Amino acid sequence: EEVIGSNPIFSTSPLWRTFFMPFYVYILYSENATSITLGTSEFLDRRLDEHNSGKGGKFSGNCLPWKMIYHEILDSRKQAVLQGDILADELIQRISGSSFMQ
């Protein structure tokens, strides 16, 4: 199953990681809680494992299991945080414009 925004060439190449240490912005979805969470990380797979083991934080520990529905690779933590802010704003606009919030 392919995740939207994934790029397996970059995310799985150890040689590529020695020259370029990417940061990721990601969106996780919990079907059980009908919730999403957005975050940034240097190690995408490890972060998903942390969320699913209950170590991702108080909120995410109550919404297990999590499934990654989106991620992007960025050049720096700063870019990942900025892109996360943009994605969060877009998600809020979509949700607030739907019947879900009315």
C-alpha positions as CSV (number, residue, x, y, z in Angstrom):
1,E,0.0,0.0,0.0
2,E,1.5,3.3,-1.1
3,V,1.2,6.4,1.2
4,I,0.3,9.7,-0.5
5,G,3.4,11.8,-0.8
6,S,5.8,8.9,-0.2
7,N,9.1,8.7,-2.1
8,P,10.6,5.3,-1.3
9,I,13.8,5.9,-3.3
10,F,14.8,8.6,-0.9
11,S,13.4,7.2,2.3
12,T,15.1,3.8,2.0
13,S,18.5,4.6,0.6
14,P,21.2,4.5,3.3
15,L,23.8,6.1,1.0
16,W,21.5,9.0,0.3
17,R,21.0,9.5,4.1
18,T,24.8,10.0,4.6
19,F,24.8,13.0,2.4
20,F,21.4,14.4,3.2
21,M,19.6,14.1,6.5
22,P,15.9,14.8,5.7
23,F,13.2,15.8,8.0
24,Y,9.6,14.7,7.5
25,V,6.2,16.2,8.0
26,Y,3.5,13.6,8.4
27,I,-0.2,13.1,9.0
28,L,-1.4,10.1,10.9
29,Y,-5.0,8.8,11.0
30,S,-6.8,6.8,13.7
31,E,-9.9,5.1,12.5
32,N,-10.8,4.0,16.0
33,A,-10.8,7.6,17.3
34,T,-11.7,9.3,13.9
35,S,-8.7,11.6,14.6
36,I,-5.7,12.9,12.8
37,T,-2.4,14.1,14.1
38,L,0.3,16.0,12.3
39,G,3.9,16.1,13.2
40,T,7.6,16.3,12.1
41,S,10.4,13.9,12.6
42,E,13.9,13.0,11.5
43,F,13.1,9.3,11.5
44,L,9.7,8.6,10.1
45,D,9.3,4.9,10.7
46,R,10.5,5.2,14.3
47,R,8.1,8.0,15.0
48,L,5.1,6.0,13.7
49,D,6.2,3.1,15.9
50,E,6.4,5.5,18.9
51,H,2.8,6.7,18.2
52,N,1.6,3.1,17.9
53,S,3.4,1.9,21.1
54,G,1.7,4.7,23.1
55,K,5.0,6.8,23.4
56,G,3.9,9.4,20.8
57,G,2.2,11.6,23.5
58,K,-0.8,11.7,25.7
59,F,-3.3,12.4,22.8
60,S,-1.9,9.8,20.4
61,G,-1.6,7.1,23.1
62,N,-5.4,7.2,23.4
63,C,-6.1,6.8,19.7
64,L,-4.3,3.6,18.8
65,P,-3.6,2.3,16.2
66,W,-2.3,5.1,13.9
67,K,-1.9,4.7,10.1
68,M,0.3,7.0,8.1
69,I,-1.8,8.7,5.4
70,Y,0.7,11.4,4.2
71,H,4.3,12.4,4.5
72,E,6.7,14.8,2.8
73,I,10.5,14.9,2.8
74,L,12.0,18.3,3.4
75,D,15.6,19.6,3.6
76,S,15.5,20.8,7.2
77,R,13.6,20.7,10.5
78,K,12.7,24.4,9.9
79,Q,11.1,23.6,6.5
80,A,9.3,20.6,8.0
81,V,7.8,22.7,10.8
82,L,6.8,25.5,8.3
83,Q,5.2,22.9,6.0
84,G,3.4,21.4,9.0
85,D,1.9,24.8,9.8
86,I,0.7,25.1,6.2
87,L,-0.8,21.6,6.2
88,A,-2.5,22.3,9.6
89,D,-4.0,25.5,8.3
90,E,-5.3,23.7,5.2
91,L,-6.8,20.9,7.3
92,I,-8.5,23.4,9.6
93,Q,-10.0,25.3,6.6
94,R,-11.3,22.0,5.1
95,I,-12.8,20.8,8.3
96,S,-14.3,24.2,9.3
97,G,-15.9,24.5,5.8
98,S,-17.5,21.1,6.1
99,S,-20.8,20.0,7.7
100,F,-18.6,18.2,10.3
101,M,-18.1,21.5,12.2
102,Q,-21.6,22.9,11.7
